[in-house]
Amino acid sequence: MRIREFEWPDYDAVVALWTAAGSDVVPRDELVAKLTRDPELFLVAESSAGVAGVVLGTYDGRRGWILRLAVDPAQRRRGIASGLVDELERRLRALGCPRINLMVLPDNESGLRFWQSLGYLPTPDVLHTKPMLAR
């Protein structure tokens, strides 16, 4: 397995992976904006079969965020997710990032176990969100 930065020819394979993993697809225009900011934090894991996993991270100068982690369901339990997170953490550390946040839905028991196994601890924060619709 090789972990590298996302490249635009990967987009269709990443969309297919997100779909197969049950994740929402990040629209192309949102990725364009994201990639102008910190392209080194959007990573793909490549196996002999193609894109096997993907993680989308970002850093705002204060906190790192892991926004999207997905692994091809046929290639799970092979260390792909852990490898992606490890590389993303390494890159965030190199940027001087002091803390990484992520969100896991409370009913995602396997996700909660995975993140806790990597040292991510649940916090009692209450998430608020506001969609910014075009006017």
Steps between C-alpha positions, in 0.01 A plus 500: 500500500622847416362819657522817296327831441172503310525586129206599281513178293414324831167683534272237341666218697468701824132571429442128437681415825301756703180360350597136570594593858167678556656847531367820353685609188687829524404698188776593258460876563549453875815298434634771270472749787648252749796418276596867466546510879680180603525241223760303697225397746280317249649152476425180314623150572580321181514121468559283196122513446488882499381747762441298817447780750476875538525755777415868476668718758530874545684744722376848585816613679358408838347151470530214261186322390444155359191550290468183298663157537383213284640164398376273223276247682675214318839614635420572864691354797833534318634807678402741223299736722768501771768567239307792356439651843864452598620683188244778545607543864865516389419773249293699749777473759747636241270803457514566875147380567448463878170304496289301256121483514254275323135408521349154532128439517405350836342189344818416304635253755777360280610854411507601865709192586739567210565862594538420868753227412708775336484720811213729400282566801131595499420848629173632638491783245171574334530541127308780333486544125347750261475433127613798296270482201569713195280806479 
